[in-house]
Amino acid sequence: MFEGNANVDSFILLGALLLILGVVVTKFSTRLGVPSLILFIILGMLMGNDGFGIIDFENVQLAQTVGIIALIIILFEGGTQTRWRDIRPVVGPSVTLATFGVLFTAALMGVVAKQLLDLSWLEAMLLGATVGSTDAAAVFAALKGRSIDKKMGSTLEAESGSNDPMAVFLTLFFIELILADSPNVWLLSGAFFWQMGAGLAMGALFGWAASWTINRINLDSSGLYPLFAIAFALLTYSVTSSMSASGFLAVYVAALMIGNSDLIYRQPIYRFNEGMAWMSQISMFIILGLLAFPRDILTWSNITMGLILSAVLMFLARPLATFLSTSFFGYKPKQNIFLSWAGLRGAVPIILATYPIVAGVESGSQIFNVVFFIVLTSALIQGATIAPLAKWLHLSGPLREAPTHSLELVSLGKANAEIMEFQTNEATPIVGQTLQSIEFPASALISAIVRDDELVTPVGETVINAGDYLYILVSRKEKRILKQMLRHDY
């Protein structure tokens, strides 16, 4: 929002410049080793009233709404990219981290906040609740393209995708206790189980419905399918939240089901989701940066208290919660150390910190400023050192396998054939074989091979190598057979 009567053209110009700067910032963040969210937030703070004063923005409720929509899109993109076979072995520890881990972290942070800040016990616990969970946007961005051990990456992604219900429940629970004259504690406590159970059920229902519909609806353009998928994500959140259940959890579960289904138009959906997720991250963190006022956040008191609380979170609360949560799941000490350090805070704690302000909690602004500083510290220190720590602990792994995509033969969706893109690796059964010796399904034909960024024309004597990208024309009815043949663990 601009000062005075700025016209629409100026608004569009500024929006375009912010998006361009946000895209450029991602390039610098990679080179500097600094998480992009930090640079997005700084960009927003520079544009705000305490910076160059280009944008006058103080609408907490609007920032909260934008943040929620952005998180829906980011969770949906992350969920569709996650393979069920990767997270299935880590469901137990991930769920324990997402529930008990968040509760333990919030409680310990609340106890420390009570000793350091001029807050009541309920207000201190409210602050602890807002920083109790890891952030899906920060974790997904930090792990994307990094060579992190698959088990570690899957645990972190599953935890960050499913821990929002506990964090949201605790935040609203303590706000209700602060503001209500006679709150019903038992009724409030039971709400958590409803949020988790109904969130899981609605996510599964909408995920199945979206997958079934996408595969059967006949739209006139392939470009409509990604929009259709995103619309299902928004619908999943809104319907689930209207039932007082966890919309974020429902979106993540639905995305898992959609991403692990045998979808047509998979590639357009993935590519569109990736672009939307980046735009959401840029917009969300810039707006959250606009909402922050450095003159309030960077006071000596906030810096001192914020550094102490950040240190407690990074070196005490999160490690203890991690070790306790994974103690029965056979995780090694070095794995727990990595999980502790890689539990990044990001958009979710900041957005949760806006709830007390919107609700009218007296200490809401103080809580927001402290939480904002903790997030900056966590993202800057922990986010920049995840990869070096993984290497030092010998928890680096191969770069994540590129997902199997499908490039449709025509955009009208009326043909019954697709061109499937598949990247081979050392475990792919057909590696080392010649094309003429491979018994492909009758309708399957390798149209092209990309090897080391060069096009290889396939002939009968061509040998398949690990790392090759295969483009295979196949009928939809034999697509599943082809996938099973290419990937024995599919």
N, C-alpha and C positions, 0 to 999 in steps of 0.2 A: 504494500500500500504506500502511495507516495504522498509527500506533503503537498498541500494545495490541491489545485484542480488539474492534475496531470492527465493527459489524454491517453487514449487507448494505444496510439502508436508508440508513445514513450514506454508504456507498460510492456508491450510486445518486444520492443527493442531491448529493454533491460532484461526481460526473461530470456531472450535469445543469447545475450551476452553472458548471463549467469550460467546457462547450460554449456556454452562454448568454453567458458573458463573452467567449469566443473570437469568437462572432458579432458581439457589440457592438464588440469591438476592431477588427474589419475596417472598421467604419464610421469609427472614429476614425483608423485608419491612412490612409484615403483623404483625410480632411480635413487631417491633419497632414503628408501627403506622405511618411510613413514606411512601409516595407514591413511588411506584417502579420506576417511571420514574426518580426521583431524583437520586436513586442509579445507574440506568443505565447510566445516564449522567455523574455522578462522575466516574463510571467505565471507560467510554470513555475518560474522561479527564486524568485519571491516566495512561491510556495506551498511550496517545498522547505525543507530543514533550515536553510539559511542565511538564509531569509526569515522568514515567519511560522511556519514549522515545522508547517504543517497536514498535509503529506504527507511521510512518511519513505520516500524512494525512492533506492536505490543499486544496483539490479539492472541492470548494464550489458548483460547478455545479453538480458534482456527488452526493454530499450530498443532494442537492435539489431534484435530480431525485429519489434517494432511499427514501427520505422522502415522496414524492408524491405517489410512489407505495405503501409504507407502509400505508399511510393514506387511500388509496383506499381500501385496504384489511380490515383495522380496521373499516372504515365506513360501509363496506359491512357486516362484522360480526355483528356490532352493530345494523344495520338496520334489518337484518334477525331475530334477537332475540327480536325485539320490536313488541308488539302487537298493531294493529291499534286501537282496542277498548280502549287502554290505552291513546294513544296520540290524539285521535279524539277530546276529550273535551278541550285539551290545544293547539290546532292548532293556534288559534287567538293570545294568549299571546306569544307563542313560535315564531311565524313569526314576531310579533312586536319586540320582543327582538333581533331576528336575523337580522333585518333591521334597524329600528330606534335606537334600543339599541346599536348596533355596531357603527352606525354613531355618536350618541351622545357621546359615550365613546371615540371614536377616536378623535373627535373635542376637547373635554375637555382635553384629554391627550396631544394633540398637543399644545394647548394654554399653558399648564404648562411646557411642554418640551421647548417651545420657551423662557420662562423666565429663565429656569435653565441651558440650554445648549447653546453652541455656534453654533446655527443652524439658517438657514433662516426660514421664515414662512413655505414655502413649505416642507423643510426638516423636520421641527418639526411636521407638519401634517402627513408626511410620517411615522414618528416614531409612532405617535398616531394610524395610520391606521393598522400598523402591530400588535399592542396589543389590537385592538378593539374587537376581537372575542374570544369566549371561544373555547376550543379545544376538539374535539370529543374523541380523544384517551385518554386524561386525565380524561374527565368526565365519559366515559364508564368504565374506569378502577377503578375510585374512587367509582362509584355506584355499581359495580358488587359485589354481595354477601353481600351488606350492607342492613340493615333494614331501608330503607328510605321510607317515605310516597310516595305512588304511584303517586299522582298528582305532587309532587315536582320532583320525578325522571323522570317522563314522560316529564315534561316541560323542564328540563335541557337537556335531551337526544334529544328531538326534536329541541331545540334551537341550540345545538352544532352541530347537523347533518345538519342544514340548514343555518348557518350563515357564512359559508365560501364564498359564492358569494359576499356578501357585503364587507368582509375583503379583498378578492382578488381584487375586483373592485377598492376599495379605494387605495390600495397599487399601483396598476398599473396606476391608475388615476394620483396620485401625482408624480410617476416616470416619466410619460409622460409629465406632466407640467414642471418638472425640466429639462428634457433633450431636449424637442422639442423646436424649434425656434418659431413656431406659432401654438400651439395646438388648436384644435377645441373642446372647452369645451362642447358645446351642443352635439356634436357627441359622446364624451367620456361619458357624462352623460346618454345618451340614451342606451349605451352599457350595463348598469346595468339591465335594464328591459329585454333586450334580454337575458342576462345571466340567469336571474331568470326564465323567461317564457320558453325559449328553454330547460333549464336544467330540469325543471319539466316535460315538454312534452317528452323529450328524455328518462328520467328516467322511466316514466310510460310506454312508448313504449317498451323499452328494458326489463323492469320488466315483462310485459305481455308476451313478446316473450320468455324470459328465462323460465318462469313457464310453458308455453304451450309446449315448446320443451323438457324440462326435463321430463314431464309427458308422452310424446309420443315417444321419441327416445328410441330405444332398444339397449343399449350398452352391451358388453359382460362381463363387470365386474362392480359391484356396486362402486368400487373405482374410476371409471372414472366420476361418476356424480358430486362429489365435485369439481374435476378439471374443469369440464364443467361449473359449476356455477361460479367459480372464474374467468374463462376466460370471461364469460359474463360481470362480474364486470369491468375487465380491458378494454373490448371492449366498454362498456358503457362510461367509462371515456374518452377513446381516441377519439371515434367518436364525442362525445359531445364537447370536448375541441377543436377539429379540426374545429368546427362550431363557435368558439369564445364564447361558452356558458359555464355554470358552470358544469364541469365534476364531481366535488365532490357532488353537489346537485343531479345530475342525478344518481350517484351511490347509494346515500342514499335512494332516492325514489324507484329505482329499487329493492334495498334490502328489503324495506318495502313491496313491492308487492310480491316478492318471498317468504319472510318469512311468509306472511299472506295468501299464496295460499295453496291449498290442494295438497302438493307435495308428490310424492313417493321418497324414499331414503332421507327423511328429516333428519334422525339421522346421517348418514354418512356425509351429507353436513354440518350440524351444528358442529359436532365434528371436522371435517377438518378445517372449518372456524375458530373455536376457537383456534386450534393449530397454524394456519397461522397468526392469529391476534396477538397472544403472540410473535411469532417469529418476526413479523413485528415491534412490540413495542420495543422489545429488540434490534433488529438491528438498528432501526431508532434512538433511543435515545443514543445508544452507538456511532453511527456515528456522531450525532450532538454534543456529548461530545468531540469526537476527533477533531471536527472542532473548538471548543472553546479553547482559550489559556488563562489560568488563569492569566498569567502575564499582559495580556491586559484587561481582564474583572475585575479582583480583584484589580484594582488600587483604591487609596483613593477617587479619583474623581468619578469613576464609582460607587463605593460602596455608596458614599454619595448621588449622584444624583439618583442612582438606588433605594435606600431605600425611598427617597422622592417620586419618581414617583410610586413605588410600593404601598406606603401608599395612594397616591392620587387615584390610580386605585382601591384598595381594599376598601377604606373607603369613597370615594367621587364619582368618576366617575361611577363605576359599580353600587353602590346603587342607585344613582340618575337615571341612565338609567333604572334600574329595576323597581323602583317605578313609573316612568313616563310611561314605556311601559306597565305595568300591571294595571294602574289606572282605566281602564274601564272594567276590567275582574273579579272584585270581589275578588282579592287576599287580604288576611289579612296581617297586618304589619309583623307578625312573619314569614309568608310565603315569603314575599318580602326580609326580612332579610336573610333567608336561601338561596333563589335564588341568592341574591347578593354575599354571601360568597362562594357559591358552584360553581360560574362561573369561573372555573379554566382555566389558560393559560398553554399551553404546546407546542406541536410540531408545530402547525400551525403558531403561532407568530414567532417562530425561523426560520421556513422554509420561511415565508414571508420576514423575515429580511435578507435572503440571496438574495432576488430579487434585492435590490439596489446595492449589491456588484457585482452580475453578470451583471447588466445593466450599471455599471460604474459610479454610483452616487458618487460624491467626498466624502461625509460623510457616505458612506455605512458601512464601518468597525465600525465607532463610533456607528451608529444606531444598528448594530448587537450586539455589546458588551453590550449596555444598555438594549436592549430587552432580551438578554440571561439572564442577571441578574434579570430582572423583572420576567421572567418565573420561574427561580429558587426560587425566594422569594415567588411567588404566589403558586407554587406547594408545597413548603415545609410548609409554614404557613397555607394556606387555606386547602390544601389537607389532612394534618394530623389532622385537627380539624373538618372536615365535620360531621363525625359520632357523636362526643360529642355535637356539636352544634344542630344537629337534635334531639338528646335526650333531651337537655336542653330546646329546643323550643317545645317539645312534638310533633315533626314531624317524629318520628320513626314509622315504620309500620312493618307488617309481612314481613319475607323474601320473595323475589319475587318468584312468582309461577313458578315452573319448567315447561318449555314448553312441549307440547305434541309432542313426537317423534314417529317415526315409524321405526321399525326394520324389514327389509324385510325378507320374509320367505327363499328365496334363493338369492344368489348373482348374478345369471344370469339375473334376471329381467324378466323372461319368465312366472313365476307363477302369478296368478291373486289374490293372498292373501298376507296379511302382518300381522306381529305381532306388534301391537300398544302398546306403553308404555304411561300410563296416571297416574298422581298423583292426588289423590282426596284431597279435602279440606272440610271445614265445609259447604260450599255452594253447593257441588256436590249433585245432586238430589238422587243418589243411596246410599248415606251414611246412615248407619243404617238399610239397608235392607239385607236380606239373598239372596244368589245367585239364589236360586230356585224361589224367588218371583219377580225377576227382568225380565222384558220382553225384552231381548236382541234381536237384529235382528237374523234371522234364521241362518246366517253363522257365527255369533260371538260366540266365546268360550274363557272363561278366562283360560289361560294356567298356570299362576302362579301369586302369590301375594307376594310382599315383604313388610314386616311390621317391623319397628324398626330394619332394617338391617338383618332380619331373613326371610327365605323362608317359606311361608304358602301354603300348598297344598290345592287348592280350592275344596270344596265339596258343596253339595246343601245347607247345614246348615250354611256355612261360612257367617259371617256378615261383610259387608264392613265398614271399619273405616276411619275417616279422616286421611290423611297422607299416606294411602296405595298406593303403586305402583302396578298398574294392568297391566298385560301383556296379551293382548287380540288378539287372532287370528280372523281375519275378512277378508272377501272378499273385494276387492277394490271398488266394486260397492255399497256396504253397509257401507263403511267407514264413509261417511259423515253423514248418519243416526245415526251411533253409536256416533259420536262426538257430534251431536246435543242432543242426549240423555244424554251424560255424562256432557255436559256443556251447560246449557240453554242460556248462553250469548255468545256462540261461534260465 
